Amino acid sequence: MPEHRSTAVLATEFDAIARALASQPHADRLTPAERHALHLVPAGPLRVLDAGCGAGALSRALARRGAYVLGVDASPAMVELARARSVGAAEYHVADLLHDGLPPAAFDAVVSIATVHHAPLDDIVPRLAASVRPGGVLVIQDVVSRPRLGDLPLNVVAGAVRVARRLVQREPASPRVRDLYLAHGASERYLEPHEVAAAYRDLLAGATVAHHLEWRYTVCWRRPAVRRPSPAGLAPVGLDQR
């Protein structure tokens, strides 16, 4: 397995992608998998952390549903682009999720899209989970690899669906953005479907896992709510005292 690249290297790569994105027209269009992640977060005036926010499309979608959103990303150019596209919709800051301190138990929801594969899961997932308040939710969506021969039919269908959606939405082709993403991903290693549940079993006990057609998986975990102690001298309801 290749070693994870440093935050500085990743920031440089995404700075280049952000500059390429800024030079072309845009419209916020979430993929089906991203819409699934969005709807795992309850609507309303919740405080939400978008960890690895990129250009801010998900942050803006969350804000439209009433959330107070803090988006963080290691790429200064991505944060600048997110701010330019999100005037009044969300707050953005440059931050290294592995080394900058995230406030503990501060968010009703933490959402991370296509970010956690950039770091060891044992390091980044507990950091994200620690920022969720009791009773809050953590939603992690990331890239999955399907390299096996038996995956070929599913991969063909996924590719056809992705092309058809882009044609219907008339998304402008951007060879520069495509080439930069391909160069960025050339040395990355993603989990295979059978590895996902095992990878998160100990990190997020009780989490649910969903797999999506277009090479994504989603993990949803709710931090247990704090149980209030019974008043002194009173037995908890339902406890047999005999």
C-alpha positions in Angstrom: 0.0 0.0 0.0 1.5 3.4 -0.9 2.3 5.8 1.9 -0.1 8.7 2.4 1.2 12.0 1.0 1.8 15.0 3.2 -0.8 17.6 3.7 1.4 20.1 1.9 1.6 18.0 -1.2 -2.2 17.4 -1.2 -2.9 21.1 -0.7 -0.7 22.0 -3.7 -2.5 19.5 -5.9 -6.0 20.8 -4.8 -4.8 24.4 -5.2 -4.2 23.6 -8.9 -7.6 21.9 -9.2 -9.3 24.9 -7.5 -7.8 27.3 -10.0 -8.9 25.2 -12.9 -12.5 25.0 -11.4 -12.5 28.7 -10.9 -11.9 29.4 -14.6 -15.0 27.6 -15.8 -18.8 28.0 -15.3 -20.3 26.0 -12.4 -23.6 24.9 -11.0 -24.0 23.0 -7.8 -24.9 19.5 -8.7 -24.5 16.8 -6.1 -24.0 13.2 -7.2 -26.6 10.6 -6.1 -24.2 9.4 -3.4 -23.6 12.9 -2.2 -27.4 13.5 -2.0 -27.6 10.3 0.1 -25.0 11.7 2.5 -26.9 15.1 2.6 -30.1 13.5 3.7 -28.5 11.5 6.5 -28.0 14.9 8.2 -31.3 16.2 9.8 -32.6 19.4 8.4 -32.8 22.5 10.6 -30.5 24.9 12.5 -27.8 22.4 13.4 -24.2 23.2 13.7 -22.4 21.2 11.0 -18.7 20.6 10.1 -17.9 19.9 6.5 -14.5 18.3 6.8 -12.7 18.5 3.5 -15.2 20.9 2.0 -13.5 21.5 -1.4 -15.3 24.1 -3.4 -18.2 24.0 -0.9 -21.1 22.4 -2.9 -22.2 20.2 0.0 -21.7 23.1 2.5 -24.1 25.2 0.5 -26.7 22.4 0.2 -26.5 22.0 4.0 -27.0 25.7 4.5 -30.0 25.8 2.3 -31.6 23.2 4.7 -31.1 25.5 7.6 -27.7 24.4 9.0 -24.9 26.6 10.3 -22.0 25.2 8.4 -18.2 25.4 9.0 -16.3 24.1 6.0 -12.6 23.3 6.4 -10.1 22.2 3.8 -6.3 22.0 3.6 -6.2 23.8 0.2 -6.2 27.6 0.5 -7.3 27.9 -3.1 -10.3 25.6 -2.5 -11.3 27.6 0.6 -11.0 30.8 -1.4 -13.2 29.3 -4.2 -15.7 28.1 -1.6 -15.9 31.5 -0.1 -16.4 33.2 -3.5 -19.3 30.8 -4.3 -20.9 30.8 -0.9 -21.3 34.4 0.1 -23.4 34.4 3.3 -24.1 30.6 3.1 -21.3 29.1 5.2 -18.0 29.9 6.9 -14.8 28.5 5.6 -11.3 28.1 7.1 -8.0 26.5 6.0 -7.2 23.6 8.3 -5.3 20.3 8.5 -7.7 17.7 9.8 -4.8 15.6 11.2 -2.8 18.3 12.9 -5.1 21.3 13.6 -7.3 21.0 16.7 -11.0 20.4 16.0 -13.3 21.5 18.8 -14.4 18.4 20.8 -18.1 17.5 20.8 -19.0 20.8 19.1 -21.1 19.8 16.1 -24.5 18.3 15.7 -23.2 16.7 12.5 -19.8 16.1 10.9 -19.8 15.3 7.2 -16.7 14.3 5.2 -16.8 13.6 1.4 -13.9 11.9 -0.5 -11.4 13.0 2.1 -10.5 10.2 4.6 -8.6 8.1 2.1 -5.9 10.9 2.2 -4.9 9.8 5.7 -4.7 6.6 7.9 -8.3 5.8 8.9 -7.0 5.1 12.5 -5.9 8.7 12.7 -8.6 10.7 10.9 -11.8 8.9 11.8 -11.4 9.2 15.6 -10.6 12.9 15.2 -13.9 13.4 13.2 -15.9 11.3 15.7 -14.6 13.3 18.6 -16.0 16.5 17.2 -19.6 15.1 17.2 -21.7 16.0 20.2 -23.5 13.3 22.1 -26.6 12.3 20.0 -25.0 13.8 16.9 -24.2 12.1 13.6 -21.0 11.5 11.6 -21.3 10.8 7.9 -18.2 9.7 6.0 -18.4 9.1 2.3 -15.4 8.0 0.4 -14.1 6.4 -2.8 -14.2 2.6 -3.2 -12.2 0.6 -5.7 -13.7 -2.4 -7.6 -10.7 -3.9 -9.4 -11.8 -7.5 -9.6 -13.0 -9.3 -12.7 -16.4 -10.0 -11.1 -16.9 -6.2 -10.6 -16.7 -5.6 -14.4 -20.5 -5.6 -15.1 -21.2 -3.3 -12.2 -18.4 -1.0 -13.3 -19.7 -0.8 -16.9 -23.2 0.1 -15.6 -21.7 2.7 -13.3 -19.7 4.3 -16.1 -22.7 4.4 -18.4 -24.9 6.0 -15.7 -22.2 8.6 -15.0 -21.8 9.5 -18.6 -25.6 9.7 -19.1 -26.1 12.0 -16.1 -23.5 14.4 -17.4 -25.1 14.5 -20.8 -28.5 15.1 -19.4 -27.2 17.8 -17.1 -25.0 19.3 -19.9 -22.0 19.5 -17.6 -19.2 21.3 -19.5 -16.3 19.1 -20.3 -13.1 20.3 -18.7 -10.0 18.3 -19.8 -7.8 20.4 -17.5 -9.8 19.5 -14.4 -10.1 15.9 -15.4 -6.4 15.6 -16.0 -5.6 17.2 -12.7 -7.9 14.8 -10.8 -6.4 11.8 -12.7 -2.9 12.9 -11.8 -3.9 13.4 -8.2 -5.5 10.0 -7.9 -2.8 8.0 -9.8 -1.0 6.9 -6.7 -3.9 6.7 -4.3 -5.2 3.4 -2.9 -8.9 3.0 -2.0 -10.7 0.4 0.0 -12.5 -2.4 -1.8 -16.1 -3.1 -0.9 -15.3 -6.1 1.2 -12.8 -4.1 3.2 -15.1 -1.2 4.2 -17.1 -2.8 7.0 -14.0 -4.4 8.5 -12.1 -1.1 8.4 -14.9 0.8 10.4 -16.0 -2.0 12.7 -13.7 -1.0 15.5 -13.5 2.7 14.7 -17.2 3.4 14.7 -19.1 0.7 16.6 -22.7 0.4 15.4 -22.2 2.4 12.2 -24.1 1.5 9.1 -22.5 1.2 5.7 -24.1 1.8 2.3 -22.5 1.2 -1.1 -23.3 3.3 -4.2 -23.1 2.5 -7.8 -20.6 5.2 -8.8 -17.6 4.0 -6.7 -18.6 5.4 -3.3 -19.4 4.1 0.1 -21.1 5.9 3.0 -20.7 5.2 6.7 -23.2 6.7 9.1 -22.5 6.7 12.8 -24.5 8.3 15.7 -22.6 9.2 18.8 -24.5 7.8 21.9 -26.4 10.4 23.8 -25.3 11.0 27.4 -27.6 9.3 29.9 -28.8 11.6 32.7 -28.2 10.0 36.1 -31.3 9.4 38.2 -32.0 11.8 41.1 -30.3 10.8 44.3 -32.4 8.4 46.3 -34.7 7.4 43.5 -34.4 4.1 41.7 -34.4 4.1 37.9 -37.8 3.4 36.4 -38.3 -0.3 35.7 -35.5 -1.5 38.0 -36.7 -4.4 40.2 -35.7 -3.7 43.8 -36.8 -7.0 45.2 
